[in-house]
Amino acid sequence: MSVLTLFPKKPRVSEVKLSRDYSFMYENFVLLTQHAAYLLLEKNDDVILALHFDSPYSKYCGPNDEAHGGHPLAKYGLGFYGLFEVENSPWIEEMMVANRIHPRHSDSLFAGYKHYVACFKDIKFESVCRNMKEVALSKNDLEALVAAELRNLES
């Protein structure tokens, strides 16, 4: 039984229009902390263009474009290359149901979460977060972010 058959709401997937036309083909890079995820998409001169997700809930896995039809959201409109948002997300529902074991759980804690899927040629990146935004980072910004996370490991 698939996750989609466990939950009654039918997902709806739509493409997210970004300020730039990113290629969403081969190269990308993910930086994931306990508080956020960064999907790095392009580097132009000294500027790194990325998507910032304000949550660490992420998946970085297949299927690739040749097996795209095997993704559970493909039949609900998940396209091949680009960024997509999933309404009535089975992943958010799964997270909420799993959390119900917590004594202070409330389904309302999951209100406002959004599910995004970035589809590339060889990989997919998925994130559940409250906010996603396009950001421009310098190499120094990226190095400072990594340095801060490395300091957290020393604590």
C-alpha positions, -999 to +999 in steps of 0.1 A: +000+000+000+015+034-010+015+064+012-010+081-012-036+054-005-034+060+033-044+097+031-078+108+016-068+142+002-057+142-035-024+160-040-023+189-065+011+199-080+018+232-097+050+247-111+065+276-091+075+306-112+109+319-101+125+353-109+150+336-132+149+307-157+172+282-140+181+252-161+172+225-135+193+200-154+225+185-140+244+206-115+231+216-081+244+215-045+225+211-012+236+226+021+214+213+049+215+224+086+192+216+115+174+249+107+174+254+070+181+240+036+199+257+007+196+245-029+224+261-048+215+264-085+239+287-103+272+306-098+277+338-118+310+355-111+311+357-073+273+354-068+257+320-059+220+319-067+200+295-044+167+286-030+165+289+008+140+267+027+134+277+063+133+241+075+156+211+075+129+186+064+143+175+031+148+145+007+175+143-019+169+113-040+155+098-072+139+089-094+158+105-122+140+118-153+140+084-170+121+069-141+101+101-133+068+083-138+077+062-107+075+092-084+042+091-064+034+127-074+040+123-112+004+114-118-007+146-099+012+170-122+048+168-111+068+180-141+102+170-152+125+201-148+118+229-124+104+237-090+069+225-080+047+230-050+025+202-037-009+211-022-025+184+000+010+169+004+010+133+015+045+139+030+032+167+053+002+145+062+026+116+070+047+139+092+016+151+111+002+116+116+036+103+129+038+132+153+004+124+169+022+101+193+037+132+210+017+140+242+014+177+232+008+172+195-017+194+177-025+191+140-024+229+139+014+227+143+015+216+106-007+244+093+012+266+069+038+240+059+044+238+022+060+210+002+083+218-027+099+195-052+128+206-074+132+182-104+166+178-121+178+154-147+194+129-123+179+138-089+150+154-070+152+176-040+121+179-018+115+202+011+088+208+036+090+243+051+069+274+059+088+297+036+110+294+005+128+322-012+153+329-038+186+342-024+219+355-038+249+345-017+285+355-019+312+329-015+320+346+018+283+342+029+285+305+021+318+300+039+304+318+069+274+296+070+295+264+068+319+279+095+290+286+118+277+250+114+312+236+121+314+257+153+281+241+163+298+207+161+324+218+186+298+227+213 
